[in-house]
Amino acid sequence: MENEQQQMNIDLKSAEDVLCEKCENTSFVPSFLIKKLSALVSPTGHEMLVPIQLFRCSSCEHVNESFLE
């Protein structure tokens, strides 16, 4: 029972498209924001680079504000 996955049937026809805030394009590509974490706050005690995945517009490369929250 632990390994069972619950399947959900979702009708994407009723879902709202996300638009680029700048050009209103509907296609996005994955991109990464890289944060540098100081050794003082790093869980390893060493400076770390932390990748954060976000999406940028495939047309104008803009990143929506809501993707940065």
PDB file with one MODEL, atoms N, CA, C and O in Angstrom:
MODEL        1
ATOM      1  N   MET A   1       0.811  -1.188   0.000  1.00  0.00           N
ATOM      2  CA  MET A   1       0.000   0.000   0.000  1.00  0.00           C
ATOM      3  C   MET A   1       0.866   1.268   0.000  1.00  0.00           C
ATOM      4  O   MET A   1       0.441   2.305  -0.509  1.00  0.00           O
ATOM      5  N   GLU A   2       2.066   1.189   0.564  1.00  0.00           N
ATOM      6  CA  GLU A   2       2.962   2.337   0.604  1.00  0.00           C
ATOM      7  C   GLU A   2       3.404   2.767  -0.786  1.00  0.00           C
ATOM      8  O   GLU A   2       3.537   3.962  -1.050  1.00  0.00           O
ATOM      9  N   ASN A   3       3.633   1.810  -1.678  1.00  0.00           N
ATOM     10  CA  ASN A   3       4.167   2.107  -2.988  1.00  0.00           C
ATOM     11  C   ASN A   3       3.095   2.397  -4.033  1.00  0.00           C
ATOM     12  O   ASN A   3       3.419   2.693  -5.183  1.00  0.00           O
ATOM     13  N   GLU A   4       1.839   2.318  -3.652  1.00  0.00           N
ATOM     14  CA  GLU A   4       0.776   2.593  -4.600  1.00  0.00           C
ATOM     15  C   GLU A   4       0.729   4.077  -4.909  1.00  0.00           C
ATOM     16  O   GLU A   4       0.836   4.914  -4.013  1.00  0.00           O
ATOM     17  N   GLN A   5       0.569   4.395  -6.191  1.00  0.00           N
ATOM     18  CA  GLN A   5       0.446   5.779  -6.602  1.00  0.00           C
ATOM     19  C   GLN A   5      -1.006   6.071  -6.928  1.00  0.00           C
ATOM     20  O   GLN A   5      -1.669   5.284  -7.604  1.00  0.00           O
ATOM     21  N   GLN A   6      -1.486   7.175  -6.459  1.00  0.00           N
ATOM     22  CA  GLN A   6      -2.849   7.567  -6.745  1.00  0.00           C
ATOM     23  C   GLN A   6      -2.871   8.273  -8.091  1.00  0.00           C
ATOM     24  O   GLN A   6      -2.137   9.238  -8.304  1.00  0.00           O
ATOM     25  N   GLN A   7      -3.708   7.795  -8.995  1.00  0.00           N
ATOM     26  CA  GLN A   7      -3.828   8.415 -10.306  1.00  0.00           C
ATOM     27  C   GLN A   7      -4.952   9.433 -10.283  1.00  0.00           C
ATOM     28  O   GLN A   7      -6.027   9.184  -9.737  1.00  0.00           O
ATOM     29  N   MET A   8      -4.685  10.579 -10.882  1.00  0.00           N
ATOM     30  CA  MET A   8      -5.702  11.613 -10.964  1.00  0.00           C
ATOM     31  C   MET A   8      -5.982  11.891 -12.431  1.00  0.00           C
ATOM     32  O   MET A   8      -5.056  12.009 -13.233  1.00  0.00           O
ATOM     33  N   ASN A   9      -7.240  11.994 -12.777  1.00  0.00           N
ATOM     34  CA  ASN A   9      -7.633  12.355 -14.129  1.00  0.00           C
ATOM     35  C   ASN A   9      -7.940  13.848 -14.146  1.00  0.00           C
ATOM     36  O   ASN A   9      -8.902  14.311 -13.532  1.00  0.00           O
ATOM     37  N   ILE A  10      -7.110  14.579 -14.856  1.00  0.00           N
ATOM     38  CA  ILE A  10      -7.270  16.025 -14.925  1.00  0.00           C
ATOM     39  C   ILE A  10      -7.558  16.408 -16.365  1.00  0.00           C
ATOM     40  O   ILE A  10      -6.856  15.981 -17.281  1.00  0.00           O
ATOM     41  N   ASP A  11      -8.585  17.210 -16.561  1.00  0.00           N
ATOM     42  CA  ASP A  11      -8.930  17.696 -17.892  1.00  0.00           C
ATOM     43  C   ASP A  11      -8.189  19.015 -18.117  1.00  0.00           C
ATOM     44  O   ASP A  11      -8.589  20.053 -17.589  1.00  0.00           O
ATOM     45  N   LEU A  12      -7.109  18.971 -18.901  1.00  0.00           N
ATOM     46  CA  LEU A  12      -6.299  20.173 -19.116  1.00  0.00           C
ATOM     47  C   LEU A  12      -6.968  21.191 -20.029  1.00  0.00           C
ATOM     48  O   LEU A  12      -6.474  22.309 -20.175  1.00  0.00           O
ATOM     49  N   LYS A  13      -8.086  20.819 -20.644  1.00  0.00           N
ATOM     50  CA  LYS A  13      -8.822  21.776 -21.476  1.00  0.00           C
ATOM     51  C   LYS A  13      -9.351  22.925 -20.626  1.00  0.00           C
ATOM     52  O   LYS A  13      -9.525  24.039 -21.121  1.00  0.00           O
ATOM     53  N   SER A  14      -9.601  22.663 -19.371  1.00  0.00           N
ATOM     54  CA  SER A  14     -10.133  23.702 -18.492  1.00  0.00           C
ATOM     55  C   SER A  14      -9.028  24.481 -17.778  1.00  0.00           C
ATOM     56  O   SER A  14      -9.321  25.433 -17.054  1.00  0.00           O
ATOM     57  N   ALA A  15      -7.773  24.098 -17.968  1.00  0.00           N
ATOM     58  CA  ALA A  15      -6.649  24.787 -17.321  1.00  0.00           C
ATOM     59  C   ALA A  15      -6.297  26.058 -18.099  1.00  0.00           C
ATOM     60  O   ALA A  15      -6.415  26.110 -19.323  1.00  0.00           O
ATOM     61  N   GLU A  16      -5.869  27.062 -17.367  1.00  0.00           N
ATOM     62  CA  GLU A  16      -5.505  28.345 -17.959  1.00  0.00           C
ATOM     63  C   GLU A  16      -4.058  28.316 -18.454  1.00  0.00           C
ATOM     64  O   GLU A  16      -3.174  27.830 -17.749  1.00  0.00           O
ATOM     65  N   ASP A  17      -3.812  28.835 -19.666  1.00  0.00           N
ATOM     66  CA  ASP A  17      -2.450  28.929 -20.185  1.00  0.00           C
ATOM     67  C   ASP A  17      -1.679  30.002 -19.426  1.00  0.00           C
ATOM     68  O   ASP A  17      -2.235  31.040 -19.069  1.00  0.00           O
ATOM     69  N   VAL A  18      -0.399  29.747 -19.181  1.00  0.00           N
ATOM     70  CA  VAL A  18       0.477  30.750 -18.590  1.00  0.00           C
ATOM     71  C   VAL A  18       1.128  31.498 -19.745  1.00  0.00           C
ATOM     72  O   VAL A  18       1.667  30.886 -20.667  1.00  0.00           O
ATOM     73  N   LEU A  19       1.073  32.822 -19.690  1.00  0.00           N
ATOM     74  CA  LEU A  19       1.631  33.655 -20.745  1.00  0.00           C
ATOM     75  C   LEU A  19       2.873  34.384 -20.252  1.00  0.00           C
ATOM     76  O   LEU A  19       2.995  34.704 -19.070  1.00  0.00           O
ATOM     77  N   CYS A  20       3.783  34.639 -21.171  1.00  0.00           N
ATOM     78  CA  CYS A  20       4.931  35.486 -20.859  1.00  0.00           C
ATOM     79  C   CYS A  20       4.401  36.889 -20.554  1.00  0.00           C
ATOM     80  O   CYS A  20       3.577  37.418 -21.300  1.00  0.00           O
ATOM     81  N   GLU A  21       4.872  37.488 -19.462  1.00  0.00           N
ATOM     82  CA  GLU A  21       4.428  38.828 -19.074  1.00  0.00           C
ATOM     83  C   GLU A  21       4.881  39.887 -20.080  1.00  0.00           C
ATOM     84  O   GLU A  21       4.294  40.966 -20.155  1.00  0.00           O
ATOM     85  N   LYS A  22       5.904  39.582 -20.837  1.00  0.00           N
ATOM     86  CA  LYS A  22       6.472  40.569 -21.751  1.00  0.00           C
ATOM     87  C   LYS A  22       5.902  40.463 -23.167  1.00  0.00           C
ATOM     88  O   LYS A  22       5.530  41.474 -23.762  1.00  0.00           O
ATOM     89  N   CYS A  23       5.833  39.243 -23.710  1.00  0.00           N
ATOM     90  CA  CYS A  23       5.416  39.093 -25.115  1.00  0.00           C
ATOM     91  C   CYS A  23       4.180  38.216 -25.306  1.00  0.00           C
ATOM     92  O   CYS A  23       3.717  38.042 -26.433  1.00  0.00           O
ATOM     93  N   GLU A  24       3.645  37.666 -24.226  1.00  0.00           N
ATOM     94  CA  GLU A  24       2.448  36.822 -24.227  1.00  0.00           C
ATOM     95  C   GLU A  24       2.619  35.481 -24.952  1.00  0.00           C
ATOM     96  O   GLU A  24       1.633  34.854 -25.339  1.00  0.00           O
ATOM     97  N   ASN A  25       3.842  35.056 -25.129  1.00  0.00           N
ATOM     98  CA  ASN A  25       4.126  33.736 -25.674  1.00  0.00           C
ATOM     99  C   ASN A  25       3.680  32.684 -24.659  1.00  0.00           C
ATOM    100  O   ASN A  25       3.635  32.965 -23.461  1.00  0.00           O
ATOM    101  N   THR A  26       3.349  31.480 -25.122  1.00  0.00           N
ATOM    102  CA  THR A  26       2.897  30.420 -24.214  1.00  0.00           C
ATOM    103  C   THR A  26       3.915  29.296 -24.034  1.00  0.00           C
ATOM    104  O   THR A  26       3.637  28.328 -23.325  1.00  0.00           O
ATOM    105  N   SER A  27       5.072  29.402 -24.653  1.00  0.00           N
ATOM    106  CA  SER A  27       6.095  28.356 -24.539  1.00  0.00           C
ATOM    107  C   SER A  27       7.254  28.827 -23.678  1.00  0.00           C
ATOM    108  O   SER A  27       7.724  29.959 -23.796  1.00  0.00           O
ATOM    109  N   PHE A  28       7.704  27.929 -22.807  1.00  0.00           N
ATOM    110  CA  PHE A  28       8.794  28.242 -21.900  1.00  0.00           C
ATOM    111  C   PHE A  28       9.831  27.130 -21.948  1.00  0.00           C
ATOM    112  O   PHE A  28       9.510  25.987 -22.273  1.00  0.00           O
ATOM    113  N   VAL A  29      11.063  27.465 -21.628  1.00  0.00           N
ATOM    114  CA  VAL A  29      12.137  26.474 -21.571  1.00  0.00           C
ATOM    115  C   VAL A  29      12.752  26.495 -20.167  1.00  0.00           C
ATOM    116  O   VAL A  29      12.809  27.548 -19.532  1.00  0.00           O
ATOM    117  N   PRO A  30      13.210  25.338 -19.682  1.00  0.00           N
ATOM    118  CA  PRO A  30      13.835  25.311 -18.358  1.00  0.00           C
ATOM    119  C   PRO A  30      15.156  26.074 -18.359  1.00  0.00           C
ATOM    120  O   PRO A  30      15.906  26.062 -19.335  1.00  0.00           O
ATOM    121  N   SER A  31      15.409  26.722 -17.260  1.00  0.00           N
ATOM    122  CA  SER A  31      16.640  27.469 -17.071  1.00  0.00           C
ATOM    123  C   SER A  31      17.001  27.374 -15.591  1.00  0.00           C
ATOM    124  O   SER A  31      16.185  26.921 -14.789  1.00  0.00           O
ATOM    125  N   PHE A  32      18.189  27.788 -15.223  1.00  0.00           N
ATOM    126  CA  PHE A  32      18.608  27.705 -13.827  1.00  0.00           C
ATOM    127  C   PHE A  32      19.118  29.037 -13.322  1.00  0.00           C
ATOM    128  O   PHE A  32      19.838  29.752 -14.019  1.00  0.00           O
ATOM    129  N   LEU A  33      18.737  29.357 -12.113  1.00  0.00           N
ATOM    130  CA  LEU A  33      19.281  30.466 -11.361  1.00  0.00           C
ATOM    131  C   LEU A  33      20.265  29.819 -10.389  1.00  0.00           C
ATOM    132  O   LEU A  33      19.929  28.826  -9.744  1.00  0.00           O
ATOM    133  N   ILE A  34      21.469  30.364 -10.276  1.00  0.00           N
ATOM    134  CA  ILE A  34      22.477  29.784  -9.390  1.00  0.00           C
ATOM    135  C   ILE A  34      22.689  30.727  -8.208  1.00  0.00           C
ATOM    136  O   ILE A  34      23.005  31.903  -8.390  1.00  0.00           O
ATOM    137  N   LYS A  35      22.512  30.205  -7.008  1.00  0.00           N
ATOM    138  CA  LYS A  35      22.738  30.972  -5.781  1.00  0.00           C
ATOM    139  C   LYS A  35      24.013  30.459  -5.114  1.00  0.00           C
ATOM    140  O   LYS A  35      24.272  29.257  -5.073  1.00  0.00           O
ATOM    141  N   LYS A  36      24.804  31.402  -4.594  1.00  0.00           N
ATOM    142  CA  LYS A  36      26.011  31.029  -3.852  1.00  0.00           C
ATOM    143  C   LYS A  36      25.675  31.107  -2.371  1.00  0.00           C
ATOM    144  O   LYS A  36      25.232  32.143  -1.875  1.00  0.00           O
ATOM    145  N   LEU A  37      25.889  30.009  -1.678  1.00  0.00           N
ATOM    146  CA  LEU A  37      25.589  29.914  -0.261  1.00  0.00           C
ATOM    147  C   LEU A  37      26.895  29.994   0.524  1.00  0.00           C
ATOM    148  O   LEU A  37      27.819  29.215   0.288  1.00  0.00           O
ATOM    149  N   SER A  38      26.961  30.930   1.447  1.00  0.00           N
ATOM    150  CA  SER A  38      28.152  31.136   2.271  1.00  0.00           C
ATOM    151  C   SER A  38      28.428  29.906   3.133  1.00  0.00           C
ATOM    152  O   SER A  38      27.503  29.194   3.525  1.00  0.00           O
ATOM    153  N   ALA A  39      29.684  29.665   3.421  1.00  0.00           N
ATOM    154  CA  ALA A  39      30.072  28.549   4.291  1.00  0.00           C
ATOM    155  C   ALA A  39      29.471  28.702   5.689  1.00  0.00           C
ATOM    156  O   ALA A  39      29.279  27.709   6.392  1.00  0.00           O
ATOM    157  N   LEU A  40      29.175  29.926   6.092  1.00  0.00           N
ATOM    158  CA  LEU A  40      28.612  30.172   7.425  1.00  0.00           C
ATOM    159  C   LEU A  40      27.195  29.622   7.568  1.00  0.00           C
ATOM    160  O   LEU A  40      26.790  29.243   8.667  1.00  0.00           O
ATOM    161  N   VAL A  41      26.439  29.575   6.474  1.00  0.00           N
ATOM    162  CA  VAL A  41      25.054  29.089   6.539  1.00  0.00           C
ATOM    163  C   VAL A  41      24.847  27.777   5.785  1.00  0.00           C
ATOM    164  O   VAL A  41      23.748  27.224   5.790  1.00  0.00           O
ATOM    165  N   SER A  42      25.878  27.290   5.152  1.00  0.00           N
ATOM    166  CA  SER A  42      25.802  26.043   4.400  1.00  0.00           C
ATOM    167  C   SER A  42      25.703  24.843   5.345  1.00  0.00           C
ATOM    168  O   SER A  42      26.371  24.822   6.378  1.00  0.00           O
ATOM    169  N   PRO A  43      24.887  23.854   5.010  1.00  0.00           N
ATOM    170  CA  PRO A  43      24.786  22.674   5.872  1.00  0.00           C
ATOM    171  C   PRO A  43      26.073  21.850   5.928  1.00  0.00           C
ATOM    172  O   PRO A  43      26.273  21.072   6.861  1.00  0.00           O
ATOM    173  N   THR A  44      26.943  22.021   4.933  1.00  0.00           N
ATOM    174  CA  THR A  44      28.197  21.263   4.919  1.00  0.00           C
ATOM    175  C   THR A  44      29.354  22.018   5.566  1.00  0.00           C
ATOM    176  O   THR A  44      30.411  21.444   5.830  1.00  0.00           O
ATOM    177  N   GLY A  45      29.145  23.319   5.820  1.00  0.00           N
ATOM    178  CA  GLY A  45      30.229  24.135   6.361  1.00  0.00           C
ATOM    179  C   GLY A  45      31.164  24.647   5.285  1.00  0.00           C
ATOM    180  O   GLY A  45      32.163  25.298   5.590  1.00  0.00           O
ATOM    181  N   HIS A  46      30.851  24.360   4.018  1.00  0.00           N
ATOM    182  CA  HIS A  46      31.646  24.829   2.887  1.00  0.00           C
ATOM    183  C   HIS A  46      30.760  25.680   1.983  1.00  0.00           C
ATOM    184  O   HIS A  46      29.544  25.496   1.943  1.00  0.00           O
ATOM    185  N   GLU A  47      31.376  26.609   1.261  1.00  0.00           N
ATOM    186  CA  GLU A  47      30.625  27.404   0.294  1.00  0.00           C
ATOM    187  C   GLU A  47      29.984  26.470  -0.732  1.00  0.00           C
ATOM    188  O   GLU A  47      30.605  25.500  -1.167  1.00  0.00           O
ATOM    189  N   MET A  48      28.750  26.762  -1.114  1.00  0.00           N
ATOM    190  CA  MET A  48      28.028  25.896  -2.062  1.00  0.00           C
ATOM    191  C   MET A  48      27.383  26.728  -3.159  1.00  0.00           C
ATOM    192  O   MET A  48      27.016  27.884  -2.948  1.00  0.00           O
ATOM    193  N   LEU A  49      27.251  26.126  -4.330  1.00  0.00           N
ATOM    194  CA  LEU A  49      26.440  26.691  -5.400  1.00  0.00           C
ATOM    195  C   LEU A  49      25.148  25.888  -5.428  1.00  0.00           C
ATOM    196  O   LEU A  49      25.169  24.658  -5.486  1.00  0.00           O
ATOM    197  N   VAL A  50      24.017  26.599  -5.385  1.00  0.00           N
ATOM    198  CA  VAL A  50      22.717  25.942  -5.326  1.00  0.00           C
ATOM    199  C   VAL A  50      21.929  26.287  -6.587  1.00  0.00           C
ATOM    200  O   VAL A  50      21.573  27.450  -6.782  1.00  0.00           O
ATOM    201  N   PRO A  51      21.644  25.297  -7.457  1.00  0.00           N
ATOM    202  CA  PRO A  51      20.861  25.569  -8.665  1.00  0.00           C
ATOM    203  C   PRO A  51      19.359  25.587  -8.345  1.00  0.00           C
ATOM    204  O   PRO A  51      18.855  24.729  -7.620  1.00  0.00           O
ATOM    205  N   ILE A  52      18.663  26.573  -8.896  1.00  0.00           N
ATOM    206  CA  ILE A  52      17.216  26.674  -8.732  1.00  0.00           C
ATOM    207  C   ILE A  52      16.606  26.700 -10.129  1.00  0.00           C
ATOM    208  O   ILE A  52      16.865  27.612 -10.914  1.00  0.00           O
ATOM    209  N   GLN A  53      15.791  25.686 -10.429  1.00  0.00           N
ATOM    210  CA  GLN A  53      15.198  25.624 -11.759  1.00  0.00           C
ATOM    211  C   GLN A  53      14.027  26.592 -11.869  1.00  0.00           C
ATOM    212  O   GLN A  53      13.209  26.709 -10.957  1.00  0.00           O
ATOM    213  N   LEU A  54      13.965  27.279 -12.994  1.00  0.00           N
ATOM    214  CA  LEU A  54      12.845  28.147 -13.318  1.00  0.00           C
ATOM    215  C   LEU A  54      12.604  28.059 -14.816  1.00  0.00           C
ATOM    216  O   LEU A  54      13.290  27.307 -15.509  1.00  0.00           O
ATOM    217  N   PHE A  55      11.645  28.813 -15.320  1.00  0.00           N
ATOM    218  CA  PHE A  55      11.314  28.762 -16.742  1.00  0.00           C
ATOM    219  C   PHE A  55      11.393  30.148 -17.347  1.00  0.00           C
ATOM    220  O   PHE A  55      10.915  31.122 -16.765  1.00  0.00           O
ATOM    221  N   ARG A  56      12.011  30.229 -18.542  1.00  0.00           N
ATOM    222  CA  ARG A  56      12.089  31.495 -19.268  1.00  0.00           C
ATOM    223  C   ARG A  56      11.353  31.351 -20.589  1.00  0.00           C
ATOM    224  O   ARG A  56      11.242  30.252 -21.133  1.00  0.00           O
ATOM    225  N   CYS A  57      10.861  32.449 -21.091  1.00  0.00           N
ATOM    226  CA  CYS A  57      10.108  32.462 -22.342  1.00  0.00           C
ATOM    227  C   CYS A  57      10.993  31.961 -23.487  1.00  0.00           C
ATOM    228  O   CYS A  57      12.153  32.356 -23.601  1.00  0.00           O
ATOM    229  N   SER A  58      10.447  31.107 -24.317  1.00  0.00           N
ATOM    230  CA  SER A  58      11.223  30.567 -25.443  1.00  0.00           C
ATOM    231  C   SER A  58      11.369  31.583 -26.564  1.00  0.00           C
ATOM    232  O   SER A  58      12.180  31.393 -27.470  1.00  0.00           O
ATOM    233  N   SER A  59      10.594  32.659 -26.514  1.00  0.00           N
ATOM    234  CA  SER A  59      10.659  33.673 -27.567  1.00  0.00           C
ATOM    235  C   SER A  59      11.564  34.850 -27.176  1.00  0.00           C
ATOM    236  O   SER A  59      12.511  35.172 -27.893  1.00  0.00           O
ATOM    237  N   CYS A  60      11.267  35.487 -26.041  1.00  0.00           N
ATOM    238  CA  CYS A  60      12.013  36.696 -25.652  1.00  0.00           C
ATOM    239  C   CYS A  60      12.944  36.481 -24.462  1.00  0.00           C
ATOM    240  O   CYS A  60      13.665  37.401 -24.077  1.00  0.00           O
ATOM    241  N   GLU A  61      12.943  35.282 -23.871  1.00  0.00           N
ATOM    242  CA  GLU A  61      13.788  34.887 -22.750  1.00  0.00           C
ATOM    243  C   GLU A  61      13.452  35.579 -21.424  1.00  0.00           C
ATOM    244  O   GLU A  61      14.238  35.514 -20.479  1.00  0.00           O
ATOM    245  N   HIS A  62      12.306  36.233 -21.348  1.00  0.00           N
ATOM    246  CA  HIS A  62      11.866  36.874 -20.113  1.00  0.00           C
ATOM    247  C   HIS A  62      11.479  35.805 -19.086  1.00  0.00           C
ATOM    248  O   HIS A  62      10.977  34.742 -19.450  1.00  0.00           O
ATOM    249  N   VAL A  63      11.716  36.094 -17.801  1.00  0.00           N
ATOM    250  CA  VAL A  63      11.297  35.215 -16.708  1.00  0.00           C
ATOM    251  C   VAL A  63      10.166  35.926 -15.965  1.00  0.00           C
ATOM    252  O   VAL A  63      10.365  37.014 -15.424  1.00  0.00           O
ATOM    253  N   ASN A  64       8.990  35.320 -15.938  1.00  0.00           N
ATOM    254  CA  ASN A  64       7.845  35.898 -15.238  1.00  0.00           C
ATOM    255  C   ASN A  64       8.160  36.077 -13.752  1.00  0.00           C
ATOM    256  O   ASN A  64       8.834  35.241 -13.150  1.00  0.00           O
ATOM    257  N   GLU A  65       7.673  37.163 -13.172  1.00  0.00           N
ATOM    258  CA  GLU A  65       7.880  37.433 -11.751  1.00  0.00           C
ATOM    259  C   GLU A  65       7.379  36.286 -10.882  1.00  0.00           C
ATOM    260  O   GLU A  65       8.006  35.948  -9.878  1.00  0.00           O
ATOM    261  N   SER A  66       6.254  35.687 -11.262  1.00  0.00           N
ATOM    262  CA  SER A  66       5.685  34.597 -10.457  1.00  0.00           C
ATOM    263  C   SER A  66       6.597  33.364 -10.425  1.00  0.00           C
ATOM    264  O   SER A  66       6.486  32.542  -9.515  1.00  0.00           O
ATOM    265  N   PHE A  67       7.494  33.226 -11.403  1.00  0.00           N
ATOM    266  CA  PHE A  67       8.427  32.101 -11.433  1.00  0.00           C
ATOM    267  C   PHE A  67       9.597  32.322 -10.471  1.00  0.00           C
ATOM    268  O   PHE A  67      10.316  31.378 -10.144  1.00  0.00           O
ATOM    269  N   LEU A  68       9.788  33.547 -10.025  1.00  0.00           N
ATOM    270  CA  LEU A  68      10.915  33.884  -9.148  1.00  0.00           C
ATOM    271  C   LEU A  68      10.548  33.838  -7.670  1.00  0.00           C
ATOM    272  O   LEU A  68      11.424  33.984  -6.817  1.00  0.00           O
ATOM    273  N   GLU A  69       9.282  33.640  -7.353  1.00  0.00           N
ATOM    274  CA  GLU A  69       8.846  33.624  -5.956  1.00  0.00           C
ATOM    275  C   GLU A  69       9.257  32.361  -5.252  1.00  0.00           C
ATOM    276  O   GLU A  69       8.966  32.192  -4.068  1.00  0.00           O
TER     277      GLU A  69
ENDMDL
END
